[in-house]
């Protein structure tokens, strides 16, 4: 069982930056794959970025490539999402998720609100 808690959301002007953090409980943190997803009002939840547990390989949605960076600190059991050059369309609730070997993500955090003003 993994418990995830996101932090770092807030209000920022377009062009600004925020860093989200996802603190995870449980053992074998380094084995998990972590993802960030987001859901804007009235829209479905979309994939943003992921980092693979065993390799550290990362991949991103096209809409954030070059602006967002996902990383992990295994010593702190924390995954980060550095968001630069933010745009109003990045406004959403951002969720952290985790999985081991399944296709779908098994564990989800409660989400943190990110609002980008124009």
Phi and psi restraints in degrees (range 20) as a CNS / XPLOR table:
assign (resid 1 and name C) (resid 2 and name N)
       (resid 2 and name CA) (resid 2 and name C) 1.0 -126.2 20.0 2
assign (resid 2 and name N) (resid 2 and name CA)
       (resid 2 and name C) (resid 3 and name N) 1.0 131.1 20.0 2
assign (resid 2 and name C) (resid 3 and name N)
       (resid 3 and name CA) (resid 3 and name C) 1.0 -108.8 20.0 2
assign (resid 3 and name N) (resid 3 and name CA)
       (resid 3 and name C) (resid 4 and name N) 1.0 128.1 20.0 2
assign (resid 3 and name C) (resid 4 and name N)
       (resid 4 and name CA) (resid 4 and name C) 1.0 -117.1 20.0 2
assign (resid 4 and name N) (resid 4 and name CA)
       (resid 4 and name C) (resid 5 and name N) 1.0 134.9 20.0 2
assign (resid 4 and name C) (resid 5 and name N)
       (resid 5 and name CA) (resid 5 and name C) 1.0 -131.7 20.0 2
assign (resid 5 and name N) (resid 5 and name CA)
       (resid 5 and name C) (resid 6 and name N) 1.0 118.3 20.0 2
assign (resid 5 and name C) (resid 6 and name N)
       (resid 6 and name CA) (resid 6 and name C) 1.0 -90.6 20.0 2
assign (resid 6 and name N) (resid 6 and name CA)
       (resid 6 and name C) (resid 7 and name N) 1.0 153.6 20.0 2
assign (resid 6 and name C) (resid 7 and name N)
       (resid 7 and name CA) (resid 7 and name C) 1.0 -153.4 20.0 2
assign (resid 7 and name N) (resid 7 and name CA)
       (resid 7 and name C) (resid 8 and name N) 1.0 167.6 20.0 2
assign (resid 7 and name C) (resid 8 and name N)
       (resid 8 and name CA) (resid 8 and name C) 1.0 104.0 20.0 2
assign (resid 8 and name N) (resid 8 and name CA)
       (resid 8 and name C) (resid 9 and name N) 1.0 -4.8 20.0 2
assign (resid 8 and name C) (resid 9 and name N)
       (resid 9 and name CA) (resid 9 and name C) 1.0 -70.2 20.0 2
assign (resid 9 and name N) (resid 9 and name CA)
       (resid 9 and name C) (resid 10 and name N) 1.0 170.9 20.0 2
assign (resid 9 and name C) (resid 10 and name N)
       (resid 10 and name CA) (resid 10 and name C) 1.0 165.0 20.0 2
assign (resid 10 and name N) (resid 10 and name CA)
       (resid 10 and name C) (resid 11 and name N) 1.0 -166.0 20.0 2
assign (resid 10 and name C) (resid 11 and name N)
       (resid 11 and name CA) (resid 11 and name C) 1.0 -105.0 20.0 2
assign (resid 11 and name N) (resid 11 and name CA)
       (resid 11 and name C) (resid 12 and name N) 1.0 130.9 20.0 2
assign (resid 11 and name C) (resid 12 and name N)
       (resid 12 and name CA) (resid 12 and name C) 1.0 -143.7 20.0 2
assign (resid 12 and name N) (resid 12 and name CA)
       (resid 12 and name C) (resid 13 and name N) 1.0 151.8 20.0 2
assign (resid 12 and name C) (resid 13 and name N)
       (resid 13 and name CA) (resid 13 and name C) 1.0 -79.3 20.0 2
assign (resid 13 and name N) (resid 13 and name CA)
       (resid 13 and name C) (resid 14 and name N) 1.0 155.5 20.0 2
assign (resid 13 and name C) (resid 14 and name N)
       (resid 14 and name CA) (resid 14 and name C) 1.0 -54.9 20.0 2
assign (resid 14 and name N) (resid 14 and name CA)
       (resid 14 and name C) (resid 15 and name N) 1.0 137.5 20.0 2
assign (resid 14 and name C) (resid 15 and name N)
       (resid 15 and name CA) (resid 15 and name C) 1.0 92.7 20.0 2
assign (resid 15 and name N) (resid 15 and name CA)
       (resid 15 and name C) (resid 16 and name N) 1.0 -11.8 20.0 2
assign (resid 15 and name C) (resid 16 and name N)
       (resid 16 and name CA) (resid 16 and name C) 1.0 -83.6 20.0 2
assign (resid 16 and name N) (resid 16 and name CA)
       (resid 16 and name C) (resid 17 and name N) 1.0 -174.1 20.0 2
assign (resid 16 and name C) (resid 17 and name N)
       (resid 17 and name CA) (resid 17 and name C) 1.0 -132.7 20.0 2
assign (resid 17 and name N) (resid 17 and name CA)
       (resid 17 and name C) (resid 18 and name N) 1.0 153.1 20.0 2
assign (resid 17 and name C) (resid 18 and name N)
       (resid 18 and name CA) (resid 18 and name C) 1.0 -144.1 20.0 2
assign (resid 18 and name N) (resid 18 and name CA)
       (resid 18 and name C) (resid 19 and name N) 1.0 153.1 20.0 2
assign (resid 18 and name C) (resid 19 and name N)
       (resid 19 and name CA) (resid 19 and name C) 1.0 -123.3 20.0 2
assign (resid 19 and name N) (resid 19 and name CA)
       (resid 19 and name C) (resid 20 and name N) 1.0 118.8 20.0 2
assign (resid 19 and name C) (resid 20 and name N)
       (resid 20 and name CA) (resid 20 and name C) 1.0 -90.8 20.0 2
assign (resid 20 and name N) (resid 20 and name CA)
       (resid 20 and name C) (resid 21 and name N) 1.0 147.6 20.0 2
assign (resid 20 and name C) (resid 21 and name N)
       (resid 21 and name CA) (resid 21 and name C) 1.0 -126.4 20.0 2
assign (resid 21 and name N) (resid 21 and name CA)
       (resid 21 and name C) (resid 22 and name N) 1.0 146.6 20.0 2
assign (resid 21 and name C) (resid 22 and name N)
       (resid 22 and name CA) (resid 22 and name C) 1.0 -129.7 20.0 2
assign (resid 22 and name N) (resid 22 and name CA)
       (resid 22 and name C) (resid 23 and name N) 1.0 107.2 20.0 2
assign (resid 22 and name C) (resid 23 and name N)
       (resid 23 and name CA) (resid 23 and name C) 1.0 -89.8 20.0 2
assign (resid 23 and name N) (resid 23 and name CA)
       (resid 23 and name C) (resid 24 and name N) 1.0 130.4 20.0 2
assign (resid 23 and name C) (resid 24 and name N)
       (resid 24 and name CA) (resid 24 and name C) 1.0 -117.2 20.0 2
assign (resid 24 and name N) (resid 24 and name CA)
       (resid 24 and name C) (resid 25 and name N) 1.0 138.4 20.0 2
assign (resid 24 and name C) (resid 25 and name N)
       (resid 25 and name CA) (resid 25 and name C) 1.0 -94.2 20.0 2
assign (resid 25 and name N) (resid 25 and name CA)
       (resid 25 and name C) (resid 26 and name N) 1.0 173.8 20.0 2
assign (resid 25 and name C) (resid 26 and name N)
       (resid 26 and name CA) (resid 26 and name C) 1.0 95.3 20.0 2
assign (resid 26 and name N) (resid 26 and name CA)
       (resid 26 and name C) (resid 27 and name N) 1.0 168.1 20.0 2
assign (resid 26 and name C) (resid 27 and name N)
       (resid 27 and name CA) (resid 27 and name C) 1.0 -90.1 20.0 2
assign (resid 27 and name N) (resid 27 and name CA)
       (resid 27 and name C) (resid 28 and name N) 1.0 175.7 20.0 2
assign (resid 27 and name C) (resid 28 and name N)
       (resid 28 and name CA) (resid 28 and name C) 1.0 52.8 20.0 2
assign (resid 28 and name N) (resid 28 and name CA)
       (resid 28 and name C) (resid 29 and name N) 1.0 40.1 20.0 2
assign (resid 28 and name C) (resid 29 and name N)
       (resid 29 and name CA) (resid 29 and name C) 1.0 -55.2 20.0 2
assign (resid 29 and name N) (resid 29 and name CA)
       (resid 29 and name C) (resid 30 and name N) 1.0 -41.8 20.0 2
assign (resid 29 and name C) (resid 30 and name N)
       (resid 30 and name CA) (resid 30 and name C) 1.0 -67.0 20.0 2
assign (resid 30 and name N) (resid 30 and name CA)
       (resid 30 and name C) (resid 31 and name N) 1.0 -16.2 20.0 2
assign (resid 30 and name C) (resid 31 and name N)
       (resid 31 and name CA) (resid 31 and name C) 1.0 -84.5 20.0 2
assign (resid 31 and name N) (resid 31 and name CA)
       (resid 31 and name C) (resid 32 and name N) 1.0 -16.2 20.0 2
assign (resid 31 and name C) (resid 32 and name N)
       (resid 32 and name CA) (resid 32 and name C) 1.0 -82.0 20.0 2
assign (resid 32 and name N) (resid 32 and name CA)
       (resid 32 and name C) (resid 33 and name N) 1.0 146.6 20.0 2
assign (resid 32 and name C) (resid 33 and name N)
       (resid 33 and name CA) (resid 33 and name C) 1.0 -91.1 20.0 2
assign (resid 33 and name N) (resid 33 and name CA)
       (resid 33 and name C) (resid 34 and name N) 1.0 133.3 20.0 2
assign (resid 33 and name C) (resid 34 and name N)
       (resid 34 and name CA) (resid 34 and name C) 1.0 -116.9 20.0 2
assign (resid 34 and name N) (resid 34 and name CA)
       (resid 34 and name C) (resid 35 and name N) 1.0 142.8 20.0 2
assign (resid 34 and name C) (resid 35 and name N)
       (resid 35 and name CA) (resid 35 and name C) 1.0 -131.2 20.0 2
assign (resid 35 and name N) (resid 35 and name CA)
       (resid 35 and name C) (resid 36 and name N) 1.0 154.5 20.0 2
assign (resid 35 and name C) (resid 36 and name N)
       (resid 36 and name CA) (resid 36 and name C) 1.0 -113.2 20.0 2
assign (resid 36 and name N) (resid 36 and name CA)
       (resid 36 and name C) (resid 37 and name N) 1.0 135.5 20.0 2
assign (resid 36 and name C) (resid 37 and name N)
       (resid 37 and name CA) (resid 37 and name C) 1.0 -129.2 20.0 2
assign (resid 37 and name N) (resid 37 and name CA)
       (resid 37 and name C) (resid 38 and name N) 1.0 164.2 20.0 2
assign (resid 37 and name C) (resid 38 and name N)
       (resid 38 and name CA) (resid 38 and name C) 1.0 -144.7 20.0 2
assign (resid 38 and name N) (resid 38 and name CA)
       (resid 38 and name C) (resid 39 and name N) 1.0 152.2 20.0 2
assign (resid 38 and name C) (resid 39 and name N)
       (resid 39 and name CA) (resid 39 and name C) 1.0 -136.7 20.0 2
assign (resid 39 and name N) (resid 39 and name CA)
       (resid 39 and name C) (resid 40 and name N) 1.0 115.6 20.0 2
assign (resid 39 and name C) (resid 40 and name N)
       (resid 40 and name CA) (resid 40 and name C) 1.0 -86.8 20.0 2
assign (resid 40 and name N) (resid 40 and name CA)
       (resid 40 and name C) (resid 41 and name N) 1.0 158.5 20.0 2
assign (resid 40 and name C) (resid 41 and name N)
       (resid 41 and name CA) (resid 41 and name C) 1.0 -55.5 20.0 2
assign (resid 41 and name N) (resid 41 and name CA)
       (resid 41 and name C) (resid 42 and name N) 1.0 129.1 20.0 2
assign (resid 41 and name C) (resid 42 and name N)
       (resid 42 and name CA) (resid 42 and name C) 1.0 76.5 20.0 2
assign (resid 42 and name N) (resid 42 and name CA)
       (resid 42 and name C) (resid 43 and name N) 1.0 6.8 20.0 2
assign (resid 42 and name C) (resid 43 and name N)
       (resid 43 and name CA) (resid 43 and name C) 1.0 -122.0 20.0 2
assign (resid 43 and name N) (resid 43 and name CA)
       (resid 43 and name C) (resid 44 and name N) 1.0 165.7 20.0 2
assign (resid 43 and name C) (resid 44 and name N)
       (resid 44 and name CA) (resid 44 and name C) 1.0 -77.4 20.0 2
assign (resid 44 and name N) (resid 44 and name CA)
       (resid 44 and name C) (resid 45 and name N) 1.0 162.0 20.0 2
assign (resid 44 and name C) (resid 45 and name N)
       (resid 45 and name CA) (resid 45 and name C) 1.0 -75.7 20.0 2
assign (resid 45 and name N) (resid 45 and name CA)
       (resid 45 and name C) (resid 46 and name N) 1.0 130.6 20.0 2
assign (resid 45 and name C) (resid 46 and name N)
       (resid 46 and name CA) (resid 46 and name C) 1.0 -116.7 20.0 2
assign (resid 46 and name N) (resid 46 and name CA)
       (resid 46 and name C) (resid 47 and name N) 1.0 149.3 20.0 2
assign (resid 46 and name C) (resid 47 and name N)
       (resid 47 and name CA) (resid 47 and name C) 1.0 -70.3 20.0 2
assign (resid 47 and name N) (resid 47 and name CA)
       (resid 47 and name C) (resid 48 and name N) 1.0 139.8 20.0 2
assign (resid 47 and name C) (resid 48 and name N)
       (resid 48 and name CA) (resid 48 and name C) 1.0 -115.6 20.0 2
assign (resid 48 and name N) (resid 48 and name CA)
       (resid 48 and name C) (resid 49 and name N) 1.0 -54.1 20.0 2
assign (resid 48 and name C) (resid 49 and name N)
       (resid 49 and name CA) (resid 49 and name C) 1.0 -161.8 20.0 2
assign (resid 49 and name N) (resid 49 and name CA)
       (resid 49 and name C) (resid 50 and name N) 1.0 158.5 20.0 2
assign (resid 49 and name C) (resid 50 and name N)
       (resid 50 and name CA) (resid 50 and name C) 1.0 -147.2 20.0 2
assign (resid 50 and name N) (resid 50 and name CA)
       (resid 50 and name C) (resid 51 and name N) 1.0 154.0 20.0 2
assign (resid 50 and name C) (resid 51 and name N)
       (resid 51 and name CA) (resid 51 and name C) 1.0 -132.6 20.0 2
assign (resid 51 and name N) (resid 51 and name CA)
       (resid 51 and name C) (resid 52 and name N) 1.0 126.6 20.0 2
assign (resid 51 and name C) (resid 52 and name N)
       (resid 52 and name CA) (resid 52 and name C) 1.0 -81.9 20.0 2
assign (resid 52 and name N) (resid 52 and name CA)
       (resid 52 and name C) (resid 53 and name N) 1.0 135.9 20.0 2
assign (resid 52 and name C) (resid 53 and name N)
       (resid 53 and name CA) (resid 53 and name C) 1.0 -60.9 20.0 2
assign (resid 53 and name N) (resid 53 and name CA)
       (resid 53 and name C) (resid 54 and name N) 1.0 -51.9 20.0 2
assign (resid 53 and name C) (resid 54 and name N)
       (resid 54 and name CA) (resid 54 and name C) 1.0 -76.4 20.0 2
assign (resid 54 and name N) (resid 54 and name CA)
       (resid 54 and name C) (resid 55 and name N) 1.0 -31.1 20.0 2
assign (resid 54 and name C) (resid 55 and name N)
       (resid 55 and name CA) (resid 55 and name C) 1.0 -107.9 20.0 2
assign (resid 55 and name N) (resid 55 and name CA)
       (resid 55 and name C) (resid 56 and name N) 1.0 -24.3 20.0 2
assign (resid 55 and name C) (resid 56 and name N)
       (resid 56 and name CA) (resid 56 and name C) 1.0 79.3 20.0 2
assign (resid 56 and name N) (resid 56 and name CA)
       (resid 56 and name C) (resid 57 and name N) 1.0 5.5 20.0 2
assign (resid 56 and name C) (resid 57 and name N)
       (resid 57 and name CA) (resid 57 and name C) 1.0 -61.2 20.0 2
assign (resid 57 and name N) (resid 57 and name CA)
       (resid 57 and name C) (resid 58 and name N) 1.0 140.8 20.0 2
assign (resid 57 and name C) (resid 58 and name N)
       (resid 58 and name CA) (resid 58 and name C) 1.0 -121.3 20.0 2
assign (resid 58 and name N) (resid 58 and name CA)
       (resid 58 and name C) (resid 59 and name N) 1.0 150.7 20.0 2
assign (resid 58 and name C) (resid 59 and name N)
       (resid 59 and name CA) (resid 59 and name C) 1.0 -147.7 20.0 2
assign (resid 59 and name N) (resid 59 and name CA)
       (resid 59 and name C) (resid 60 and name N) 1.0 156.2 20.0 2
assign (resid 59 and name C) (resid 60 and name N)
       (resid 60 and name CA) (resid 60 and name C) 1.0 -135.2 20.0 2
assign (resid 60 and name N) (resid 60 and name CA)
       (resid 60 and name C) (resid 61 and name N) 1.0 154.4 20.0 2
assign (resid 60 and name C) (resid 61 and name N)
       (resid 61 and name CA) (resid 61 and name C) 1.0 -68.8 20.0 2
assign (resid 61 and name N) (resid 61 and name CA)
       (resid 61 and name C) (resid 62 and name N) 1.0 147.8 20.0 2
assign (resid 61 and name C) (resid 62 and name N)
       (resid 62 and name CA) (resid 62 and name C) 1.0 -58.7 20.0 2
assign (resid 62 and name N) (resid 62 and name CA)
       (resid 62 and name C) (resid 63 and name N) 1.0 -32.3 20.0 2
assign (resid 62 and name C) (resid 63 and name N)
       (resid 63 and name CA) (resid 63 and name C) 1.0 -68.5 20.0 2
assign (resid 63 and name N) (resid 63 and name CA)
       (resid 63 and name C) (resid 64 and name N) 1.0 -17.9 20.0 2
assign (resid 63 and name C) (resid 64 and name N)
       (resid 64 and name CA) (resid 64 and name C) 1.0 -118.4 20.0 2
assign (resid 64 and name N) (resid 64 and name CA)
       (resid 64 and name C) (resid 65 and name N) 1.0 -4.5 20.0 2
assign (resid 64 and name C) (resid 65 and name N)
       (resid 65 and name CA) (resid 65 and name C) 1.0 -58.2 20.0 2
assign (resid 65 and name N) (resid 65 and name CA)
       (resid 65 and name C) (resid 66 and name N) 1.0 132.1 20.0 2
assign (resid 65 and name C) (resid 66 and name N)
       (resid 66 and name CA) (resid 66 and name C) 1.0 87.9 20.0 2
assign (resid 66 and name N) (resid 66 and name CA)
       (resid 66 and name C) (resid 67 and name N) 1.0 -12.4 20.0 2
assign (resid 66 and name C) (resid 67 and name N)
       (resid 67 and name CA) (resid 67 and name C) 1.0 -114.9 20.0 2
assign (resid 67 and name N) (resid 67 and name CA)
       (resid 67 and name C) (resid 68 and name N) 1.0 -34.7 20.0 2
assign (resid 67 and name C) (resid 68 and name N)
       (resid 68 and name CA) (resid 68 and name C) 1.0 -108.5 20.0 2
assign (resid 68 and name N) (resid 68 and name CA)
       (resid 68 and name C) (resid 69 and name N) 1.0 149.1 20.0 2
assign (resid 68 and name C) (resid 69 and name N)
       (resid 69 and name CA) (resid 69 and name C) 1.0 -136.1 20.0 2
assign (resid 69 and name N) (resid 69 and name CA)
       (resid 69 and name C) (resid 70 and name N) 1.0 125.7 20.0 2
assign (resid 69 and name C) (resid 70 and name N)
       (resid 70 and name CA) (resid 70 and name C) 1.0 -98.7 20.0 2
assign (resid 70 and name N) (resid 70 and name CA)
       (resid 70 and name C) (resid 71 and name N) 1.0 140.6 20.0 2
assign (resid 70 and name C) (resid 71 and name N)
       (resid 71 and name CA) (resid 71 and name C) 1.0 -150.4 20.0 2
assign (resid 71 and name N) (resid 71 and name CA)
       (resid 71 and name C) (resid 72 and name N) 1.0 170.2 20.0 2
assign (resid 71 and name C) (resid 72 and name N)
       (resid 72 and name CA) (resid 72 and name C) 1.0 -141.7 20.0 2
assign (resid 72 and name N) (resid 72 and name CA)
       (resid 72 and name C) (resid 73 and name N) 1.0 149.1 20.0 2
assign (resid 72 and name C) (resid 73 and name N)
       (resid 73 and name CA) (resid 73 and name C) 1.0 -122.1 20.0 2
assign (resid 73 and name N) (resid 73 and name CA)
       (resid 73 and name C) (resid 74 and name N) 1.0 100.0 20.0 2
assign (resid 73 and name C) (resid 74 and name N)
       (resid 74 and name CA) (resid 74 and name C) 1.0 -65.7 20.0 2
assign (resid 74 and name N) (resid 74 and name CA)
       (resid 74 and name C) (resid 75 and name N) 1.0 -27.7 20.0 2
assign (resid 74 and name C) (resid 75 and name N)
       (resid 75 and name CA) (resid 75 and name C) 1.0 -69.9 20.0 2
assign (resid 75 and name N) (resid 75 and name CA)
       (resid 75 and name C) (resid 76 and name N) 1.0 -27.9 20.0 2
assign (resid 75 and name C) (resid 76 and name N)
       (resid 76 and name CA) (resid 76 and name C) 1.0 -104.2 20.0 2
assign (resid 76 and name N) (resid 76 and name CA)
       (resid 76 and name C) (resid 77 and name N) 1.0 1.4 20.0 2
assign (resid 76 and name C) (resid 77 and name N)
       (resid 77 and name CA) (resid 77 and name C) 1.0 52.2 20.0 2
assign (resid 77 and name N) (resid 77 and name CA)
       (resid 77 and name C) (resid 78 and name N) 1.0 44.0 20.0 2
assign (resid 77 and name C) (resid 78 and name N)
       (resid 78 and name CA) (resid 78 and name C) 1.0 -134.6 20.0 2
assign (resid 78 and name N) (resid 78 and name CA)
       (resid 78 and name C) (resid 79 and name N) 1.0 139.8 20.0 2
assign (resid 78 and name C) (resid 79 and name N)
       (resid 79 and name CA) (resid 79 and name C) 1.0 -113.6 20.0 2
assign (resid 79 and name N) (resid 79 and name CA)
       (resid 79 and name C) (resid 80 and name N) 1.0 142.0 20.0 2
assign (resid 79 and name C) (resid 80 and name N)
       (resid 80 and name CA) (resid 80 and name C) 1.0 -120.3 20.0 2
assign (resid 80 and name N) (resid 80 and name CA)
       (resid 80 and name C) (resid 81 and name N) 1.0 154.3 20.0 2
assign (resid 80 and name C) (resid 81 and name N)
       (resid 81 and name CA) (resid 81 and name C) 1.0 -131.6 20.0 2
assign (resid 81 and name N) (resid 81 and name CA)
       (resid 81 and name C) (resid 82 and name N) 1.0 104.5 20.0 2
assign (resid 81 and name C) (resid 82 and name N)
       (resid 82 and name CA) (resid 82 and name C) 1.0 -85.7 20.0 2
assign (resid 82 and name N) (resid 82 and name CA)
       (resid 82 and name C) (resid 83 and name N) 1.0 122.8 20.0 2
assign (resid 82 and name C) (resid 83 and name N)
       (resid 83 and name CA) (resid 83 and name C) 1.0 -118.4 20.0 2
assign (resid 83 and name N) (resid 83 and name CA)
       (resid 83 and name C) (resid 84 and name N) 1.0 115.8 20.0 2
assign (resid 83 and name C) (resid 84 and name N)
       (resid 84 and name CA) (resid 84 and name C) 1.0 -115.3 20.0 2
assign (resid 84 and name N) (resid 84 and name CA)
       (resid 84 and name C) (resid 85 and name N) 1.0 164.6 20.0 2
assign (resid 84 and name C) (resid 85 and name N)
       (resid 85 and name CA) (resid 85 and name C) 1.0 49.1 20.0 2
assign (resid 85 and name N) (resid 85 and name CA)
       (resid 85 and name C) (resid 86 and name N) 1.0 47.9 20.0 2
assign (resid 85 and name C) (resid 86 and name N)
       (resid 86 and name CA) (resid 86 and name C) 1.0 -64.9 20.0 2
assign (resid 86 and name N) (resid 86 and name CA)
       (resid 86 and name C) (resid 87 and name N) 1.0 146.2 20.0 2
assign (resid 86 and name C) (resid 87 and name N)
       (resid 87 and name CA) (resid 87 and name C) 1.0 -121.4 20.0 2
assign (resid 87 and name N) (resid 87 and name CA)
       (resid 87 and name C) (resid 88 and name N) 1.0 156.4 20.0 2
assign (resid 87 and name C) (resid 88 and name N)
       (resid 88 and name CA) (resid 88 and name C) 1.0 -55.2 20.0 2
assign (resid 88 and name N) (resid 88 and name CA)
       (resid 88 and name C) (resid 89 and name N) 1.0 -32.3 20.0 2
assign (resid 88 and name C) (resid 89 and name N)
       (resid 89 and name CA) (resid 89 and name C) 1.0 -72.2 20.0 2
assign (resid 89 and name N) (resid 89 and name CA)
       (resid 89 and name C) (resid 90 and name N) 1.0 -5.2 20.0 2
assign (resid 89 and name C) (resid 90 and name N)
       (resid 90 and name CA) (resid 90 and name C) 1.0 -83.3 20.0 2
assign (resid 90 and name N) (resid 90 and name CA)
       (resid 90 and name C) (resid 91 and name N) 1.0 -6.8 20.0 2
assign (resid 90 and name C) (resid 91 and name N)
       (resid 91 and name CA) (resid 91 and name C) 1.0 -61.1 20.0 2
assign (resid 91 and name N) (resid 91 and name CA)
       (resid 91 and name C) (resid 92 and name N) 1.0 125.0 20.0 2
assign (resid 91 and name C) (resid 92 and name N)
       (resid 92 and name CA) (resid 92 and name C) 1.0 -178.3 20.0 2
assign (resid 92 and name N) (resid 92 and name CA)
       (resid 92 and name C) (resid 93 and name N) 1.0 171.0 20.0 2
assign (resid 92 and name C) (resid 93 and name N)
       (resid 93 and name CA) (resid 93 and name C) 1.0 -88.1 20.0 2
assign (resid 93 and name N) (resid 93 and name CA)
       (resid 93 and name C) (resid 94 and name N) 1.0 127.4 20.0 2
assign (resid 93 and name C) (resid 94 and name N)
       (resid 94 and name CA) (resid 94 and name C) 1.0 -102.7 20.0 2
assign (resid 94 and name N) (resid 94 and name CA)
       (resid 94 and name C) (resid 95 and name N) 1.0 131.7 20.0 2
assign (resid 94 and name C) (resid 95 and name N)
       (resid 95 and name CA) (resid 95 and name C) 1.0 -118.9 20.0 2
assign (resid 95 and name N) (resid 95 and name CA)
       (resid 95 and name C) (resid 96 and name N) 1.0 141.6 20.0 2
assign (resid 95 and name C) (resid 96 and name N)
       (resid 96 and name CA) (resid 96 and name C) 1.0 -98.8 20.0 2
assign (resid 96 and name N) (resid 96 and name CA)
       (resid 96 and name C) (resid 97 and name N) 1.0 142.7 20.0 2
assign (resid 96 and name C) (resid 97 and name N)
       (resid 97 and name CA) (resid 97 and name C) 1.0 -140.8 20.0 2
assign (resid 97 and name N) (resid 97 and name CA)
       (resid 97 and name C) (resid 98 and name N) 1.0 157.4 20.0 2
assign (resid 97 and name C) (resid 98 and name N)
       (resid 98 and name CA) (resid 98 and name C) 1.0 -141.1 20.0 2
assign (resid 98 and name N) (resid 98 and name CA)
       (resid 98 and name C) (resid 99 and name N) 1.0 151.0 20.0 2
assign (resid 98 and name C) (resid 99 and name N)
       (resid 99 and name CA) (resid 99 and name C) 1.0 -154.0 20.0 2
assign (resid 99 and name N) (resid 99 and name CA)
       (resid 99 and name C) (resid 100 and name N) 1.0 159.7 20.0 2
assign (resid 99 and name C) (resid 100 and name N)
       (resid 100 and name CA) (resid 100 and name C) 1.0 -98.5 20.0 2
assign (resid 100 and name N) (resid 100 and name CA)
       (resid 100 and name C) (resid 101 and name N) 1.0 -81.3 20.0 2
assign (resid 100 and name C) (resid 101 and name N)
       (resid 101 and name CA) (resid 101 and name C) 1.0 -119.9 20.0 2
assign (resid 101 and name N) (resid 101 and name CA)
       (resid 101 and name C) (resid 102 and name N) 1.0 -2.0 20.0 2
assign (resid 101 and name C) (resid 102 and name N)
       (resid 102 and name CA) (resid 102 and name C) 1.0 -76.8 20.0 2
assign (resid 102 and name N) (resid 102 and name CA)
       (resid 102 and name C) (resid 103 and name N) 1.0 162.7 20.0 2
assign (resid 102 and name C) (resid 103 and name N)
       (resid 103 and name CA) (resid 103 and name C) 1.0 -72.2 20.0 2
assign (resid 103 and name N) (resid 103 and name CA)
       (resid 103 and name C) (resid 104 and name N) 1.0 -42.5 20.0 2
assign (resid 103 and name C) (resid 104 and name N)
       (resid 104 and name CA) (resid 104 and name C) 1.0 -92.9 20.0 2
assign (resid 104 and name N) (resid 104 and name CA)
       (resid 104 and name C) (resid 105 and name N) 1.0 158.9 20.0 2
assign (resid 104 and name C) (resid 105 and name N)
       (resid 105 and name CA) (resid 105 and name C) 1.0 -78.3 20.0 2
assign (resid 105 and name N) (resid 105 and name CA)
       (resid 105 and name C) (resid 106 and name N) 1.0 131.5 20.0 2
assign (resid 105 and name C) (resid 106 and name N)
       (resid 106 and name CA) (resid 106 and name C) 1.0 -94.0 20.0 2
assign (resid 106 and name N) (resid 106 and name CA)
       (resid 106 and name C) (resid 107 and name N) 1.0 -26.5 20.0 2
assign (resid 106 and name C) (resid 107 and name N)
       (resid 107 and name CA) (resid 107 and name C) 1.0 -125.9 20.0 2
assign (resid 107 and name N) (resid 107 and name CA)
       (resid 107 and name C) (resid 108 and name N) 1.0 138.3 20.0 2
assign (resid 107 and name C) (resid 108 and name N)
       (resid 108 and name CA) (resid 108 and name C) 1.0 -134.0 20.0 2
assign (resid 108 and name N) (resid 108 and name CA)
       (resid 108 and name C) (resid 109 and name N) 1.0 145.4 20.0 2
assign (resid 108 and name C) (resid 109 and name N)
       (resid 109 and name CA) (resid 109 and name C) 1.0 -86.0 20.0 2
assign (resid 109 and name N) (resid 109 and name CA)
       (resid 109 and name C) (resid 110 and name N) 1.0 -179.9 20.0 2
assign (resid 109 and name C) (resid 110 and name N)
       (resid 110 and name CA) (resid 110 and name C) 1.0 -84.6 20.0 2
assign (resid 110 and name N) (resid 110 and name CA)
       (resid 110 and name C) (resid 111 and name N) 1.0 -16.2 20.0 2
assign (resid 110 and name C) (resid 111 and name N)
       (resid 111 and name CA) (resid 111 and name C) 1.0 99.2 20.0 2
assign (resid 111 and name N) (resid 111 and name CA)
       (resid 111 and name C) (resid 112 and name N) 1.0 154.2 20.0 2
assign (resid 111 and name C) (resid 112 and name N)
       (resid 112 and name CA) (resid 112 and name C) 1.0 -137.1 20.0 2
assign (resid 112 and name N) (resid 112 and name CA)
       (resid 112 and name C) (resid 113 and name N) 1.0 136.0 20.0 2
assign (resid 112 and name C) (resid 113 and name N)
       (resid 113 and name CA) (resid 113 and name C) 1.0 -81.6 20.0 2
assign (resid 113 and name N) (resid 113 and name CA)
       (resid 113 and name C) (resid 114 and name N) 1.0 132.3 20.0 2
assign (resid 113 and name C) (resid 114 and name N)
       (resid 114 and name CA) (resid 114 and name C) 1.0 -120.5 20.0 2
assign (resid 114 and name N) (resid 114 and name CA)
       (resid 114 and name C) (resid 115 and name N) 1.0 124.5 20.0 2
assign (resid 114 and name C) (resid 115 and name N)
       (resid 115 and name CA) (resid 115 and name C) 1.0 -124.6 20.0 2
assign (resid 115 and name N) (resid 115 and name CA)
       (resid 115 and name C) (resid 116 and name N) 1.0 124.7 20.0 2
assign (resid 115 and name C) (resid 116 and name N)
       (resid 116 and name CA) (resid 116 and name C) 1.0 -113.6 20.0 2
assign (resid 116 and name N) (resid 116 and name CA)
       (resid 116 and name C) (resid 117 and name N) 1.0 118.7 20.0 2
assign (resid 116 and name C) (resid 117 and name N)
       (resid 117 and name CA) (resid 117 and name C) 1.0 -92.9 20.0 2
assign (resid 117 and name N) (resid 117 and name CA)
       (resid 117 and name C) (resid 118 and name N) 1.0 148.0 20.0 2
